[in-house]
């Protein structure tokens, strides 16, 4: 079959695969809580378990995904990831259509979440390693910016579509779309040329990858506590303050800031380095501080926008020292180790956030996220110092 040879076009098409797969993930995140709570009648704990199962599966399969990409190539990794994602969607659709709500149906849904988690882990990793393998590490920042836009827009569209379908077309339709969308990704997989791999030299211990990536990864994880706080508690804060009518706008402004930052600053990701990272973290921290101290909805809405604008560039900017601190043949393991820090940040926010809110109230979780942003500044400095040392030694060698 004809293979697309222009590397930049091919790289953008790979980001398109991620976009399709993440819409599927977003649909699942919207419809499964509705199914478990509204249709099956289970309590909030079981809703949380369904969501957490996918996150835990993603976290613990990150290293596998990175090694698979390094040893077998991101093209094969993407194919496996799409297959697992399609299987997860198909299982959900079959359960919705043919099984009554029961413990058996709930158990099957949990199985689908495990498959989705592993599949998304492979797709996330390969959507970074494949384009970087095509265009080279020098454009890694731009690649990670594209990946981030595809990921965020996919989640937003999937969440909206799944929520809308509950009252208009039914959950079965969303489950079917969740199954069919990743199938389109196979077409792109056949069009984009593979990249070469060297499995014989890829046996790097995971501990080594953690040692090289933890500085950048800890900064990424700490910054993402702000994202988790926004998505988990901002609407509840607005409702508590009787600002419920503006809550949807506030969440939307976070997304507007996130995308606007990528569109205006993403092209500078490869050249801006530590300075832009510090700027982005400071903007995010300012936004979180505004939310925690807000006494009007407009103040909180501005904080939401600034949080999204600042957080947006943290992912690609801290990915650079993580990726460039590892050998080229281990880029998959480097990227998957780095991306696992996103899952860790979400888990930290979920575990600690509930305790903070129950003791100190909703503003306190945003103050906690603000403090985490300040700690992320230190991690970013350490990460770029390590990168400078690595590059200096490479030149001397």
N, C-alpha and C positions, 0 to 999 in steps of 0.2 A: 504494500500500500504506500501511496505517496507520503513522504515525511516532510514536515515543515522544517526548513533549514535556517531561516532567520531566527537567531537565538532570542532576541528580544520579544518577537511575536510569540515564539514557542513558550517563553517564560510567562508571558501574560496569559496564555491559554491554560497553563498549569494552574495559575491563580484562579482561573475560571472554574477548574475542577473543584478547588477548595470551596469556592463560592456556592456551587451546587450542593456539595456535601454538607456545608454548614447550614444552608437553608433547611436541609433534612434534619440536622441536629436541632435547629431552632424550632422546627415544627414539633419535634418530639418533646422538647422542654415545655412547650405550650400545651400540648394535648394530653400528655400522660398525667400531669397533676389533675387535670379536669376529669379524666377517666377514673383515676384512683379515688378521688374525693366525691365527685358529683354522681358518677355512674355506679362505681363499685361500692361507694359509701364508706371508705376507709378514712381513718383520722389523719391528722396532719403528719404524724410520725411516719406513716407509711408513704405519704407523698414525698417527704424528705428522703426516705430510704431509696425511692425510685431515682430521684435526682442524684443522690450521693453515689449510688452504685456505678453510674456512668463515669462520674468524676474519679472515683477510686480506680476503676478499671483503666481509665486513661492514664492516670498517674503511674500505676505500676507496670504499664506496658510501654512507657516512653523509651526506656533503655532498649527493649526488644525492637521497637520501631526504628531507633537509630542504627542499631547493629544490622538490622535487615536491610535498611537502605544502603549502608556502607558495603555490605557483603554481596547483596543480590542486585543492587541498583534501585534508584528511586522509582523507576518505571514499574518494576515488579512489585515494589512496596505499595505504590499507588493502586495497582490492580487488586492486590490483596485487601487493602483498606476499603476500596469501593465495594468489593464483594461482601465484606463483613457488614458494611453500612446498609447495603441493599437487603441482606439477610435480616438485619435487625428491623428494618421497616416492614419487610414482608411478614415477619413473625407478629409484629404489632397489628398489622391489617388483618391477618388471619384470626388472631385472637379476638379482635373487635367484632368481626363478622360472624364467626362460627362458635365462639365459646361464651357462655353466660358469665357475668361477673362472679368470680369465686376465688378461693385460695389458689386453685390450679392456674387460673388465668393470671393472677397476680404474680405467681412464681415464673410463669412464661415471660411476662413483661420484664421481670428482673433479669432473666437470661438475655433478653434482647438488649437490655442496657449494657450488659457486659460486652456483647458483640459490638454494639455501637461505640463503646469506649475504646476498645482495641482498634476498631476500624478508623475512628477519628484520630487516634494517636498516630497511626501510619500515614493517614492523609495529611495531617498537620506537618509531620516531619518531612515527608517527601515533597510537599508543596514548597518547602524551603530548599531542600537539598537538590532537587531536580533543576529549578531555575538557576541556582548558584552554580551548579555543575555545567550549565549551558553558557552562562555569561561570565563566570569567574567571581572570585571573592571581592574584586575591586568594586563590584556593583551590588554587594550583599545588602547594603543599607537600603537601596532602592527596592530590591527584591522583597525584603522584609516589610517595607512600607506597603507594597502591593498586597502582600499576603495579609497584612493587618486590615486593610480596607475590605478585602474580600471576606475576611472572617467576620468583621463587625457588621457589614451590610447583610451578610447571609443570616446572621443571628437575628438582626432586627426584622428582616422580612419574614423569616420563619416564625418568630414569636408573634408577630402581628397576624400572619396568615392562620396560624393554629388557633389563636384566640378568636379571630373572626369566624372561623369555620364552625366553632362550637355552637353559635347561635344562628348560623345561616345555612351551612351545608352539611354539618355533622362531622364527627371525628373520623368516621371511616374514610371520607374523602381526603382529609389531611394525611391519614396513615398511608393511603394509596400514593399520594404525591410524594410523601417521604420515601417511599420505595422506588418510585420511577425516576426521580431527579438524579440520584447518583448513577443510574444507568446511563444517562447522557455523558457522564464523565468518561465512560469506556471509549466513546468515539474520539474524544480528545487524546486519550492515552495512545490510541493507535496512530494518531497524526503526528505527535511530537516524538522526535528522535530520542533514543536513550543516551545516557552518559556512561562512560567507561568506569569500571570499579576495579579495585585490586584487593580481593578478599584475602589473599595470602599475607597482606601486611596490615590487616585491620584488627588484629587481636590486641586491642588496648583495653586494660582493665577499666571497669566502670569507676573504680576509686580514683583513677588518674583523671578521668573526665570530670568528676566532681571537683577534684582539686583545682583543675584549670578553669572551671566554669563558675564555681560557687560565688565568687565576688560579684560578677555581673548578675548571676542568677538571684542572689539575695536582694540586690537592688530592684530587680524586676518583680520579685515576689512581694517586697515591701510596698512598692508603688501600686501593685494590683489590689492591695487591701482597700485602696481608695475606690477602685472600680466595684469591688464587691460590696462596699458600704453604700455606694450610690444605688446599685441595682437592688440591694436587699432592704435598705432602710429609708431611702429618701421619700418614697411615696408615703410610708408610715409616719415619717416626721411631718409631712405636709398635712396628713389627715389629723394628726394629734393637734396641730396648730390651727385647725379649721381652714386650711388652704387647699382642701382637696380638689377644688376645681382647677387649680394651676399645676397639679402634680404631673399630669401627662406632659404639659409643656416643659416642665423642669427636666423630666427624663429625656425628652426630645432634644433639649438644649445640650445635654451631655453628648448626645450623638452628633449634633451639629458641630460642636467644638472638636470632637474626635476626628470627624471626617475633614473638616476645614483645616485642621493642623496637618494632616497627612497630605492634603492637596497643595498646601502652600509651602510646607517645609520638607516634605518627603524627598524631594529631588536633591536636598542638601545632606541627606543622612550619611552618605559615605565620606563627606569632607568636613562636617561640623564637629564631630567628636565630643570630647568632654564638655566643652563650653555649651553646646546645645543641650546636652543631657542635663547639666545643672540648671539651665534656663527652664527646661520642660518640667523638671521636678519641682522647681520653685513655683511655677505657675500652677501646677496641680496642688501643691501644698497651700497656696493662697486660696484656691477654690474651696478646698476642704475646710480651711479655717473660716471662710465666709459662711459656709453652711452651718458649721457648729455654733457660730455666734449670731446667726440670722434672727432678726426680729420682724422682718417683712418677707413675703414670698419672693419679692423681686431680688432681694439680697441673696436668698438661697438659690434662685434661678441663675443669677450671675455666677455664683459659686459652682453650680453644676456645669455650666458652660466652660469655665476656666479649668475645672477638674478634667473634663473630657479633652480639652485642647492640650493641656499639659501632659496627661497620661499617654496620649496617642503616640508621641514620638519616642517614649521611653522604651517600648518594645524593640524597634529596629536599632536604636542607638546603643542599647546595652547588648543586643545580639551580636554586634560587631566585635567587641573584645572577647565574647564567648566563642564565636566561630573562629576568629583569627588566632586564638591561643592554642588551637588544636591543629594537627597536621591535616592537609587537604583530604587524605583518604579516610579521615575519621570525622568528617563534617556532620554526618548523620547523627553520630553519637553525641557530638558537641551540641547540636541543635536540639535534639530530643531531651538532653539533660537540662539545657537552658529552659525549654518550654515546660518542663515538669514543674518549674518554679511558679508558673502561672497557677497550676493546680494547688500547689502548696499555699500560695497567697489566698486563694479562695477558701481553702479548708481552714486556715488560720482565722480568717474573717468570720467564717461560719461558727467556729467553735468558741472563739473569744468574744465575738460581737454580741451574741445572744446574752452572755454573762454581763458584759458592759452595759447593754441596754436595760437589762432587768434591774441592775443596781443603780445606774446613774442616769438613765434616760437616753433618748435618741440622739441628742446633740453630742453626747460623749463618744459615740462610735466614730463620728466624723473628726473629733479632736484626736482620737486614737489613730485614725488613718493619717491625720496631719503629722503626728509625731513619727509614724512609720515612714512618711515621705522624707522627713528630715534625716532619718537613719539611712534611707536609700541614697542620699547625697554622698555619704561617706563610702558606701559600697561602690558607687559609680567612680569615685576617685581611685579607689583601690583597683578596680577593674581596668581602668585606662592606664594606670601605672604599670600593671602587669603586662598589658598589651605593649606599652612602650619598651619595656624590658625585653619582651619576646622578640620584637622587631629589631631591636638593637643587636641582640645576640645573633639573629639570623643574618644581619648585614655583616657582622664581624666574622661569622662562620663562612 
